[in-house]
Amino acid sequence: MTIPTTPADHRRLDYGRQLEDFEVGAGYQHPFEVTVDAAIVGPYMASFIDATPLWSSDRVARHHGLARRPVPPHLLLNLGLSFSVHDTSQQAIAHLAYVRVAFPKALPIGGTVRGATRVLEVKPSGDGKRGVVTVHTVLVDEDGDRVLDLVRRALIRGGQLQARPALPVVPVASADADTLLGRLPVSTFADAVVATGPDRSFVPPLFGHFEDLRPGLTLVHANGRTVSESEHMQLSAICRNSHPLHWDAIYSQASSFTGERVVYGGLVLAWTLTQASVDVGGHVLWEAEWSDGAHPAPVQAGDTLFACSRVLAARALSDSVGEVILRHVGVKNVRPEALLAAGADLFTAEREKPTQVAEGELDRRVPEKVVEITRRVLVRRRSPA
C-alpha cells in the first residue's frame, strides 16, 4: 500500500542553538545517559598511544583505592563536550576556548554518566551576525558526583533556530537538571593521591618524575600523527559528537569556514596530550585542571600532528607527590623544532598576540598551531636513592 504524502507531512527538526536562542542562566539537561564500558574505551584508546599507567593498569588503579582503572580524562572531556553539542553548539561556527576543565572524581570503566549545561554569558558581535557564548557543562556519575567540570566558549551564528523542537529535553527548572548544575559535594581523587602517595612497586619510564620536570624545560615530542578520514569520523561517533562539520560534506561545503569537513577539536587535543605523554605521562597520578585552551587553526583529514610542551611551574606537595604546570601545544604539518629554530613563539596564547602588525614588525602568530592548553597535574616524585 502506498501512503500519499504532501509537503505538509514533512517536518525537519534541528538541534543546537543560534545566538538569539541562548539566555544567560538557562540550562539544558542532555538527553544522553551512557555507560562508559570497555566497548567504548577500547576502540577510543586504540587511537591514542597514552603512556599514563593509571589509564591502562587495573593494578595501579587498585593501589589508589579504585576498583579498576578509570576512564581517561580526555575521553571524559570528549564525552561531556559532545553531549553538550546537541543542546548548545550544533549550530556553532567553531569551538573557541577551553576556559576550565577539571576532573573532581575518577570514573571507573563501566561507570555511567549523564550531563547538563548552563549558559554563563552571551556576547553578540557588533553586526549581530555571530557571537561568543560561554557555557558550563558537567558530567555526573550514578551517585550524582561530578566527574567532569567544563567551561568553554563557542562562536555561534546569529539568529534564531526555527526548526528546533519546543521541548526536546527536560528544562532547567526541573529539580534533576538543577541538581546536576548545582554545587554538589564531590570526592576528590587528587586529594587521596597526595595523601596515600604513588605505588612504588610500579616501574614506569625513567624520565618524567617531578624532579625531571623543572620550570623552563621545553620538550619536543618525537612522534607525529597523521589523521585519517575514517578514524576521526569513527572517534566522533564514539564520543557522540553530532555537529555536521565533522560528518556532512554537503553541509560543510556551504557552512564550514574551510569549505570542507574538519576534525573534531576535542580529538586534536587528546592526540596532542597523548603524544606528550610519552615524555611526561609515565609518572602522572591525576589531572587536576586544564585551562587557557584554544584551537587557533582547524585540522582536516590528511594533516599530520606534532606536539611540544613547556614546564611553567612545579611545587612539591608531599614526600611522594608534586604538582607540575605544563603548557602543551599541537602543530600541523611541520615539526615543532623547525618552528622553534625559526624563532616562532609557540607557548604564548595566540589570542594574546596582535592580529595586525605594522610594517617592519614581526608577526608573532603561528598559523600551524592547532591547539594549546595549560595543564596542572600531580606527578610522582623520584624514590630516594
Secondary structure as GFF3:
##gff-version 3
##sequence-region A 1 385
A	DSSP	three_ten_helix	7	9	.	.	.	ID=ss1
A	DSSP	three_ten_helix	19	21	.	.	.	ID=ss2
A	DSSP	beta_strand	27	35	.	.	.	ID=ss3
A	DSSP	alpha_helix	38	45	.	.	.	ID=ss4
A	DSSP	three_ten_helix	53	55	.	.	.	ID=ss5
A	DSSP	alpha_helix	58	63	.	.	.	ID=ss6
A	DSSP	alpha_helix	73	84	.	.	.	ID=ss7
A	DSSP	pi_helix	85	89	.	.	.	ID=ss8
A	DSSP	beta_strand	92	102	.	.	.	ID=ss9
A	DSSP	beta_strand	112	124	.	.	.	ID=ss10
A	DSSP	beta_strand	130	140	.	.	.	ID=ss11
A	DSSP	beta_strand	146	157	.	.	.	ID=ss12
A	DSSP	alpha_helix	175	181	.	.	.	ID=ss13
A	DSSP	alpha_helix	189	196	.	.	.	ID=ss14
A	DSSP	three_ten_helix	210	212	.	.	.	ID=ss15
A	DSSP	beta_strand	218	220	.	.	.	ID=ss16
A	DSSP	beta_strand	225	226	.	.	.	ID=ss17
A	DSSP	alpha_helix	229	239	.	.	.	ID=ss18
A	DSSP	three_ten_helix	244	246	.	.	.	ID=ss19
A	DSSP	alpha_helix	249	255	.	.	.	ID=ss20
A	DSSP	alpha_helix	265	280	.	.	.	ID=ss21
A	DSSP	beta_strand	284	294	.	.	.	ID=ss22
A	DSSP	beta_strand	304	316	.	.	.	ID=ss23
A	DSSP	beta_strand	321	332	.	.	.	ID=ss24
A	DSSP	alpha_helix	336	341	.	.	.	ID=ss25
A	DSSP	three_ten_helix	350	352	.	.	.	ID=ss26
A	DSSP	beta_strand	369	380	.	.	.	ID=ss27
###
